[in-house]
Amino acid sequence: MSAIREYMTYLSENESQLEASLWLECHGDPLRYFHIATYATMEALDRQRESEGTMHFVERLYPLIDRDSLVQPTGDVVANTGSGPGEV
């Protein structure tokens, strides 16, 4: 949780095009989380993947991650009821 809080602070201070970042704890496994993030543009997502904050987060947690469970799909936002792109 401390790594997640640190990363969220970094994102909120450094990425204005982050629209949403949702962390879900897996029931029955308090060490497994799902992270869903949306960005205003693909460029913002690409920039954030290589950012100092993301690299720090990855270096800190990757030794603990079951890489077989890691999935990183990408795509355009096609519907959104929040404050980002897309239509309902």
C-alpha positions in Angstrom: 0.0 0.0 0.0 2.8 2.4 0.7 4.2 1.9 -2.9 0.7 2.5 -4.3 0.3 5.7 -2.2 3.7 6.9 -3.3 3.0 6.2 -6.9 -0.4 8.0 -6.7 1.2 11.0 -5.2 3.7 11.1 -8.0 1.0 10.8 -10.7 -1.2 13.5 -9.2 1.7 15.9 -9.0 3.3 15.1 -12.4 0.6 13.9 -14.9 -2.2 16.3 -15.7 -3.6 14.0 -18.4 -4.3 11.1 -16.0 -8.1 10.9 -16.0 -8.5 8.0 -13.6 -6.5 5.6 -11.6 -8.4 2.8 -9.8 -6.8 0.2 -7.6 -8.8 -2.8 -6.5 -7.7 -5.4 -3.9 -8.4 -9.0 -4.9 -10.7 -10.7 -2.4 -8.9 -13.5 -0.6 -5.5 -12.3 -1.6 -4.4 -9.0 0.1 -1.2 -9.0 -1.9 -2.9 -9.0 -5.3 -4.2 -5.8 -6.9 -5.8 -4.7 -10.1 -4.8 -1.3 -11.4 -6.9 0.5 -14.1 -5.7 3.8 -15.4 -7.0 6.0 -18.2 -5.2 8.9 -19.8 -6.4 11.7 -22.1 -4.1 10.7 -24.9 -1.9 7.8 -25.9 1.0 10.1 -25.8 0.4 10.7 -22.1 0.2 7.0 -21.5 3.5 6.4 -23.4 5.2 9.3 -21.6 4.1 7.9 -18.2 5.2 4.4 -19.0 8.8 5.7 -19.2 8.6 8.3 -16.4 10.8 8.4 -13.4 7.9 7.7 -11.1 6.7 4.7 -13.0 10.2 3.2 -13.3 10.6 3.7 -9.5 7.3 2.0 -8.8 8.2 -0.9 -11.2 11.7 -1.4 -9.7 10.2 -1.4 -6.2 7.4 -3.9 -6.9 8.5 -6.1 -9.8 10.5 -8.5 -7.6 7.2 -9.2 -5.8 4.9 -9.5 -8.8 3.8 -12.8 -10.4 4.6 -11.9 -13.9 2.2 -14.5 -15.3 -0.6 -12.4 -13.9 0.6 -9.1 -15.4 -1.6 -7.8 -18.3 -1.2 -4.4 -19.8 -3.9 -3.9 -22.5 -4.0 -0.5 -24.3 -6.7 1.1 -26.3 -8.7 4.3 -26.7 -11.4 5.3 -24.2 -14.7 4.7 -26.0 -17.1 5.5 -23.2 -16.7 7.5 -20.0 -19.1 9.0 -17.5 -16.3 10.9 -15.8 -14.4 13.9 -17.0 -12.4 12.4 -19.9 -12.9 11.6 -23.6 -15.5 9.2 -24.9 -19.3 9.2 -25.1 -22.0 7.2 -23.3 
